[in-house]
Amino acid sequence: MQPALLEDWTGQFLAQLAAPSAELMTTGTDVILVDVATGSQAWIEPAGEGWAVHQHGPLQLWDQVEGALTTWRSAGSPTLSDFGMTVEEDGTQRVWLGSPEGPSWSLPV
């Protein structure tokens, strides 16, 4: 998955859903994710014709973000207006894509 997707507003939104306590930083062509809750880190840098991904800590941040971006791309890269949110009686909150039965991400409490 191309880290350039994180330059798109929807890509950034999905990254935050997938890794809610992570901060995104860029340095030229590199992308760095740092989870402030766990100390987990991921950085992506150019490597030949592709990208090298380095991850450490208890969370695999890039894997989480890449999974959300892949789901979004598989759905045709819809705009933010195709996302919705459901709040359950117990306070659980989910952001979903397309419909409440579609792909979703739980929000932290």
C-alpha positions in Angstrom: 0.0 0.0 0.0 1.3 3.4 -0.9 2.0 5.7 2.1 1.0 8.6 -0.1 -2.6 7.7 0.6 -2.0 9.3 4.0 -1.7 12.7 2.2 -5.5 12.4 1.5 -7.9 13.6 4.1 -9.9 10.4 4.0 -6.7 8.4 4.3 -5.7 10.3 7.4 -9.2 9.8 8.8 -8.9 6.0 8.3 -5.4 5.9 9.8 -6.7 7.6 12.9 -9.6 5.1 13.1 -7.2 2.2 12.7 -4.7 3.5 15.2 -6.5 6.0 17.4 -3.6 6.9 19.7 -1.0 7.2 17.0 0.5 10.4 15.6 1.5 10.7 12.0 4.7 12.5 11.0 6.4 12.8 7.7 10.0 13.6 6.8 10.4 14.1 3.1 9.5 10.7 1.7 9.4 8.8 5.0 6.2 8.2 7.0 6.4 7.7 10.8 3.6 6.6 13.1 4.1 6.7 16.9 1.5 5.4 19.3 1.6 7.7 22.3 -0.3 5.1 24.5 2.0 2.1 23.9 5.2 3.5 22.4 4.7 1.4 19.3 6.3 2.8 16.2 6.2 2.2 12.4 8.2 3.9 9.8 7.9 3.5 6.0 10.8 4.5 3.7 11.4 4.2 0.0 13.3 1.0 -0.9 14.1 0.4 -4.6 10.8 0.3 -6.5 8.7 -0.1 -3.3 8.7 0.6 0.4 10.3 -0.8 3.4 8.2 -1.0 6.6 9.8 -1.2 10.0 7.6 -1.8 13.1 8.2 -2.4 16.7 6.3 -2.4 20.0 3.2 -4.2 21.1 1.1 -2.8 18.1 1.8 -3.4 14.5 0.7 0.2 13.5 1.3 0.0 9.8 -0.5 -3.3 9.5 -3.5 -1.7 11.3 -3.5 1.4 9.0 -2.8 -0.6 5.9 -5.8 -2.8 6.7 -8.1 0.2 7.0 -6.7 1.7 3.8 -7.1 -1.6 1.9 -10.8 -1.8 3.0 -11.4 1.7 1.9 -9.7 1.1 -1.5 -11.6 -2.2 -2.0 -14.9 -0.2 -1.5 -13.9 2.2 -4.3 -12.2 4.9 -2.2 -15.5 6.6 -1.2 -15.5 10.1 0.2 -16.1 11.0 3.8 -19.8 11.4 3.2 -20.0 7.6 2.8 -19.0 7.1 6.5 -21.5 7.0 9.3 -21.4 6.5 13.0 -23.5 4.4 15.4 -23.7 4.9 19.2 -25.1 1.9 21.1 -27.1 2.2 24.3 -24.0 1.1 26.3 -22.0 4.0 24.9 -20.0 1.9 22.4 -19.3 4.0 19.3 -18.4 2.7 15.8 -17.6 4.5 12.6 -18.8 2.5 9.6 -18.3 2.6 5.8 -21.4 2.4 3.5 -23.9 1.1 6.1 -24.0 0.0 9.7 -23.5 -3.5 8.5 -20.4 -2.6 6.5 -16.8 -2.4 7.6 -16.4 -0.6 10.9 -13.9 0.7 13.4 -14.6 1.0 17.1 -13.8 4.3 18.7 -11.9 4.3 22.0 -14.0 5.2 25.1 
